[in-house]
Structures are given as structure tokens and as C-alpha cells.
């Protein structure tokens, strides 16, 4: 693994290997060991903080790279976190900031301390926005992270890891409509989407500890710009390097679908579902793969196979009530298209039983009276 991690010791390297393979508990053990060995290092505190934070977001099914581009997180449901875990996250945030600030009091231009503080602030922005749902604090922390890393690059232009946060926020600010930039306090960030992408690319190429995250962000932004070949190449590199990370596998399948490689995408979704059944992934989101496969099969007119894919969602252990209702509704529509009205009615009735009132329930009641017809 090419990763310029700091501190450069075995437990840190092992921690990152586990982290990017979604084995969060093992990563926490490794990073706890590192922090014990390096109690005065803000990098060590940041690594542990990141794993705790990402584990909770992933556990709630909210880990989606698209979620953090812009202000979409304002409209998501609050992530519920165990009280002890919440305290640990807050303790690590305070510890990391204190370690960086202590260094900066005696040496204000310490680039490592500035960089570490910016990382802590970016993680704090994620915590405030997704878990606490305090959007003002989230945007304030994000802008603080940008300012810290911008200062790092003024002092040390070749400090490539700092180009990730600067590039991400430059791209986001350039991509957002003016009213969203105002809401997010990003009017002070100047630059184009191309400049943001280039900064992220430099962070990825440099091979520092931010290189994996830079590769992930670069793939996302390139796909948003419809530059699918490079985005797909980057995602495949990530998935080959970390084959137990379900999100990388899903991103590859999604990119194949977006770029028009429908047959390959369907095969990729099927492969994810098969590996999920073999417990390859520590934290899979198989409902997303099953739904995406169903949508592909539906677009091809293969309604029976699509119905099977949608029906399979309810059998997945992670499926919640909302996901089950949505999938059953889609399965019912497929059976209507197959002119198997009895099977369609059964699915609609099952949807109605999931809750008292929801968009899916209201649509199911309507379809009980009027069979679904493809638009």
C-alpha cells in the first residue's frame, strides 16, 4: 500500500488498511495503539476520530459521497449515535484541536500543525452537519478547514495533502448556485471547477496520507463532469486496493451504468450481491445494489427479472421499512406490466401494511384501484 501516513509506524499503516476496507473495529484498535504510542501527535488523534465518525455514518447507511457535495445533508435524517460514542468523538475532536493549537501557539507557521487542525475541522464539519444537524457550525468548521489548508499551501506550496480540502471546496463553491454558496458561507472561496479538480489530482498523485481520499473525491467530481473513463479507472484502482469496501464496488457499478455500459453494470451489481451473500464486505449496502439491478433490468424490458431483484430487497438483513416498501411497490409495478395482477395486488397490499401513511403507501392504494402502466 502506497500511503505516506504519519506517524509512519506499523499500527498506523495497518489502521488505514483496515479503515479503507471498512473494517472499522480493527482500524480503531490499530489507531488506539498509535495514539497511545504518540499521545502528543494530532495526526494520531485525527486518524482515530475519522474512523469513529465514518463508522457511525456508515452504520446508519448515510455514507454516500454525493451527500457531502453541496448542501444536500441539510435534508437528510439525523444520524443516531450511541451516547458513549458521541462522547468519544467529542473528546477526540477536543484532543486533536488542543494538540495542534498548542504547537501553533509557539510556532504559528508550523505547517504540520496547521494541516492537522484543518483535518480536525473538516471532520468536525462532517460531525456537526450529519450527526448533530447544526448546519451553521458545520459550514463554519468547513471554512476553517479550508483557511487552514490554504495557509499551509501559502507557506509550503508542495504540501500536497493540503490540496485535497482546498480542491474539494474550490470545486464545490464553483459548482453551487449562488444562493447555496451564500447559505454555505462559500462566497469567499474563489476558483473554477477545473482548478479544484487539478488540486485534488495533485493530492492523489503525491501519494501522501490524503491520496486515497483524494482519489475517491476525484472520481466523484470527474463523474459529475461526465468524464467517465478516468473516473472509472480511479474507482477500479480503489476497489482493487480495498476489495472489502462495498462502497468502492458500488461506485464502480454505478459508473458503468452512468457511462452506458449497461451489461457490465448489471454484472457488477450481481457480483456485489453474490459477494454480499458470502459475507465478503464488513458493511455492505446490498439494498442499493439490488435496487440498481432492478432498475437496469426494468429499462431493458426484462420485467420478471426486475421484479425478482426488487423482491429480493425485503430478504436482505439491512433492509428497513422504507426500503422494503419502496422495493415492493416497484415489484408490484413490474407484475402489472407482466399482466400478473394478482401478484401486483399482493405487493401493493404488503406496502400498505408497512406504515400508516407514506408516499409509497399512498401510491400503493392508488395502484390497487388502477393498474400501473409504463409511462
HELIX and SHEET records of a PDB file:
HELIX    1   1 UNK A   10  UNK A   20  1                                  11    
HELIX    2   2 UNK A   24  UNK A   37  1                                  14    
HELIX    3   3 UNK A   42  UNK A   59  1                                  18    
HELIX    4   4 UNK A   65  UNK A   68  5                                   4    
HELIX    5   5 UNK A   72  UNK A   75  5                                   4    
HELIX    6   6 UNK A   83  UNK A  106  1                                  24    
HELIX    7   7 UNK A  111  UNK A  126  1                                  16    
HELIX    8   8 UNK A  127  UNK A  132  3                                   6    
HELIX    9   9 UNK A  135  UNK A  155  1                                  21    
HELIX   10  10 UNK A  160  UNK A  162  5                                   3    
HELIX   11  11 UNK A  163  UNK A  175  1                                  13    
HELIX   12  12 UNK A  178  UNK A  183  1                                   6    
HELIX   13  13 UNK A  193  UNK A  206  1                                  14    
HELIX   14  14 UNK A  211  UNK A  224  1                                  14    
HELIX   15  15 UNK A  228  UNK A  241  1                                  14    
HELIX   16  16 UNK A  246  UNK A  258  1                                  13    
HELIX   17  17 UNK A  262  UNK A  277  1                                  16    
HELIX   18  18 UNK A  286  UNK A  299  1                                  14    
HELIX   19  19 UNK A  303  UNK A  313  1                                  11    
HELIX   20  20 UNK A  321  UNK A  337  1                                  17    
HELIX   21  21 UNK A  341  UNK A  352  1                                  12    
HELIX   22  22 UNK A  359  UNK A  369  1                                  11    
END                                                                             
